[in-house]
Amino acid sequence: MLFMSGLLLLVGSMVIFFVAYVTYGSWLCKKWGVDPTRKTPAERLCDNVDYMPTKPAVLMGHHFSSIAGAGPIVGPITAAVFGWVPVMLWILIGSIFFGGVHDFGALYSSIRFDGKTIGQIIDATLGKSGKFLFSIFAYVTLLVVIAAFANIVAATFVASPQAATASLLFIVLAVIFGFSVYRCGLSLGVGTVIGVIMLVVAIAIGNMYPLHLSKNVWVCILMVYIFVASIAPVWILLQQRDYLNSFLLYACIAFALVGIAIYQPSMQLPAFTTFDPSGKGTNPMFPMLFVTVACGAISGFHSLVSSGTTSKQLDSEGNAKLIGYGSMLLEGVLAVVAVVAVGYVGGDKLTELLKNGGPVNVFADGVGTFMTKLGFSFGVAKGFVALT
């Protein structure tokens, strides 16, 4: 029964990730020649629009929030159809040896190419044909990512309208935070304390005044937001929104960890389910399991984040390991929490939750249940997790 314990899975995974960060992450730094004394593109090419030296805590928040959206939640929960053991193995192996190396490598490559995007790096190293092929891939990938996440977020806002209200308030808060810190001289520490307090206030307002709109309306609003966020200077919205939102992610993970430790859920899902290892049947594990888990273990989209925005804000090569490799391992922890949540829910309830809100609803229900052990009401806890 020990191997059916959600707490054992979570603690064991965190220990493995920590050991990997200290050992394998450091080996990568040595192998690649990471040099903390070398000036980064953010320092040499600073324009306060895209290139901007940023403190590690802020950049970590931006990068982690950008890569750890609904992906590490939706992927592992969807892939649980194969059983929780294959999913767990791929999250651990994939995050350490594939996803973490991919994200760290893309970030490091970019800072050694003046903060250029991965497409421009391919142009310089592989030529025009390579860049053309990658551009097609990146364009199609972004279309799929935007469509998928717009659908997921819109569905979440319909299922949890209180999260919709809070999210809109977060945007306003992020803009005010950016102007206060970068234009009005407010210290980052004081601004962070005030910002986190206002996050809590925004969540409370969201619970009091939930915003009920149709899914199609939310999709339109999200498309406008995506456009504005992509063209505005990073310090006005993108960086600050992600930095403040990262505290929600950190809090959600912390609440989940403590909640699981107290609740000690058992895994209701089977360790393995029936699948055809030959790939010729109706339920092939390869490559479907690995594609489904996606950025719970590795995602090519992360290279667009690492080279598109993060590399232009890195203030020291010495922080590349923390932000590039560390963020992916932290995302792996989030993916493990998702596996524990879906493993605990299991059965007929899992089917019902999937029909009414999808994998995010499953995650919110599971972690929300764990958080009740911390004194939260189930409704407040589930709304908070859905918002996160």
C-alpha positions, 0 to 999 in steps of 0.5 A: 500500500505504500506505493499507493500513497500520494504523499510518498509519490510527492515527497519522493519526486521532490527529493529526486528533483532536488538531487537532480538540480544540485548534481545534473544541473551543476554538471550542465553548467560546467559542461556548457561553460556558464560564466557569471562574470560575462555580461548578458544581452539584457545588460549590453542591449538594455532598451527597457522595452524587451531588453531589461536586466531583471532581478532573479526573483522577478524573472523566475516568477515571469518564466515559471508563470509563462511555462507552467500554465494549465499544461502540466495540469491538463497533460498528466490528468489526461494521460492518467488513462494509461495509469499513474505509474507510466505518467509519473515515470515520464514526468520524472525522467522527462523533466530532469533529462529532457524538459529541464535540459531543453529549457536551460539549453534554449535560454543559454543559447539565446543569451550567447546569441544576443538574446535572439529567439530560437528561430534566429539562432537556427538561422545563424547556425543551420541556415535559411532553410532551417529557419524557414522550417522552424518558422512554420513549426513555430507558427503552427505551434503558437496557433495550436497553443493559443487555441488550446489555452484560450479554450481551457481558460474560457472554459475555466472562467465559465465554470469558476466565474469568481476566477474570471473577476479576479483575473481581470483585476490582476491585469489592472494590478500588474500595470499599477505595480509596474509603474510603481516599481519602475517609474515611481521608485517604489522598492521591489520588496515593498511593492511585492508585499502590497501586490500580494495583499492586493492579490488576496483582495482581488480574489476576495472581490472575485468571490463576492462578484463573480463575472458570468459571461459565455465561453465565446465572449471570453475567447474574444476577450482573451484574444484581445488581451493576448495581442495587447500583452504581446506588443506592450513593453515587458515592464508594463504588463507581461513581467509584472503580471507573471511575477505577481501571478507566480505567488499564486502558483507558489501558494497553490503548490505549498497549500497542495503539499501541506494539504496532501501531507495532512490528508494523505490521499491514496491513489484510487486510479490503477497503477497501469491500465490496458494498452497496446505496446505495439502501437497498432491497437486502439490504445497505444502508449507510445507515443501518445503518453509522452505527447499527452503529458507534454509540458508536464515533462517537456515542451518545445513551446518553452524554447519560445519563452526561454529565447523570446522574453526570458533571455532578454531579462536575465541579469547574470548567466549565473542565474540561468540554471535557477530560471531555466532548469529550476523552473522546469523541475518546479513545473514537474512538481506541479505535474506530480501534484496533478497526478496525485489529485487525479489519482485521488479523485478517480472512479465515477466522480472523475468522469463527472468532473471531466464532463463538467469543466475538464482536467482543470476542474479535476485538479481544482476539485482534488487540491481543493479537497486537500486544502480543506484540511488547512481550514479553507471551505471547499468552495473557496479552495476550489475557486482559488485553485481554478484561478491559479 
